[in-house]
Amino acid sequence: MDKILIVDDEVEVAQFLSNFLRRKGIKTFPATTVKEAIDIFLRERPNLVFLDIRMQTPDDGFIILEKIREVASEEEVKVVMLTAREDRASIMKAKKLGAQDYLVKPIDLMTFDKLVFQYLKESHS
């Protein structure tokens, strides 16, 4: 079964995206802190992660991404970064650390939906 971890310090965003995917039959795990995200990741081993870059501190998303990459390759787990603005330096850093893609908030649900199914399909091949 596909599992997606959604990490955002804005509870409403994490819950909204999680509910959107649950209605499509996908098992989701919303997380709002670094500790919660890492704990869920290690316990559930999702095949896709949507990860906010800037949470309580500007580097929280990168900290989580580094932890993910310590235990899972880019082939095993796809990571899409979420960002409030198109900050080129942050996006480049995320890609260097092993993120596949990024979405700029507010998130367009059609684009989000397309990315979800694209990366889930890749995780099965």
C-alpha positions in Angstrom: 0.0 0.0 0.0 1.2 3.5 -0.9 2.1 5.7 2.1 2.7 9.5 2.0 4.2 11.6 4.7 3.1 15.3 4.6 5.3 17.6 6.8 4.3 21.2 7.3 4.3 23.3 10.5 1.0 24.8 9.4 -1.4 22.2 10.8 -4.2 23.2 8.4 -2.0 22.6 5.4 -0.7 19.2 6.6 -4.3 18.1 7.4 -5.8 19.5 4.2 -3.3 17.7 1.9 -3.6 14.6 4.0 -7.4 14.5 3.8 -7.3 15.3 0.0 -5.2 12.2 -0.5 -7.1 10.0 1.9 -10.2 10.6 -0.2 -8.3 9.0 -3.1 -7.6 5.9 -1.0 -4.0 6.8 -0.1 -2.6 6.2 3.4 -1.2 9.5 4.7 0.6 10.7 7.7 0.6 14.4 8.6 3.4 15.8 10.7 4.0 19.3 12.0 7.4 19.0 13.8 10.9 17.7 13.0 10.7 15.0 15.6 7.2 13.9 14.6 8.2 13.7 10.9 11.4 11.7 11.6 9.6 9.3 14.0 6.8 8.7 11.5 9.2 8.3 8.6 11.3 5.7 10.5 8.2 3.8 11.7 6.0 3.9 8.5 8.6 4.1 5.7 6.5 6.0 3.2 7.3 5.9 -0.5 6.6 9.6 -0.9 7.2 12.7 1.3 6.0 16.2 0.9 8.2 18.4 3.1 8.0 22.1 4.0 11.4 23.7 3.8 10.8 26.4 6.4 9.1 25.3 9.6 9.9 26.4 13.1 13.4 27.3 11.9 14.5 28.0 8.3 16.5 24.7 8.1 14.0 22.3 9.6 13.0 20.8 6.2 16.7 20.3 5.3 17.3 18.6 8.6 14.4 16.1 7.9 15.6 15.6 4.3 19.1 14.8 5.5 17.7 12.2 8.0 15.6 10.6 5.3 18.6 10.3 3.0 20.7 8.7 5.7 18.3 5.7 5.6 16.6 5.8 2.2 17.9 6.4 -1.3 16.2 8.6 -3.9 14.9 5.4 -5.6 13.3 4.2 -2.4 11.6 7.4 -1.3 10.7 10.4 -3.4 10.8 13.8 -1.7 9.0 16.9 -2.9 9.8 20.1 -1.0 7.1 22.7 -0.2 8.1 26.4 -0.1 6.3 29.6 0.5 8.3 31.4 -2.1 10.5 30.5 -5.0 13.8 30.8 -3.2 16.4 29.5 -5.7 19.1 28.9 -3.1 16.8 26.7 -0.9 15.5 24.8 -3.9 19.1 24.1 -5.2 20.1 23.0 -1.7 17.1 20.7 -1.5 17.9 19.1 -4.8 21.6 18.7 -3.8 20.4 16.9 -0.6 18.2 14.5 -2.6 14.8 16.1 -3.2 13.2 15.3 -6.5 11.0 18.3 -6.9 9.3 21.3 -5.2 5.9 23.0 -5.0 5.4 26.7 -4.3 2.6 27.5 -1.8 -0.3 28.1 -2.1 -0.4 24.6 -3.6 -2.3 24.0 -6.8 -4.3 20.8 -6.2 -4.1 19.7 -9.8 -0.3 20.0 -9.8 -0.1 18.3 -6.4 -2.4 15.5 -7.6 -0.3 15.0 -10.7 3.0 14.9 -8.8 1.5 12.4 -6.3 0.6 9.9 -8.9 3.7 10.5 -11.0 6.0 9.7 -8.1 3.9 6.9 -6.7 4.0 5.3 -10.2 7.8 5.7 -10.3 8.1 4.1 -6.8 6.5 0.9 -8.2 8.8 0.6 -11.2 
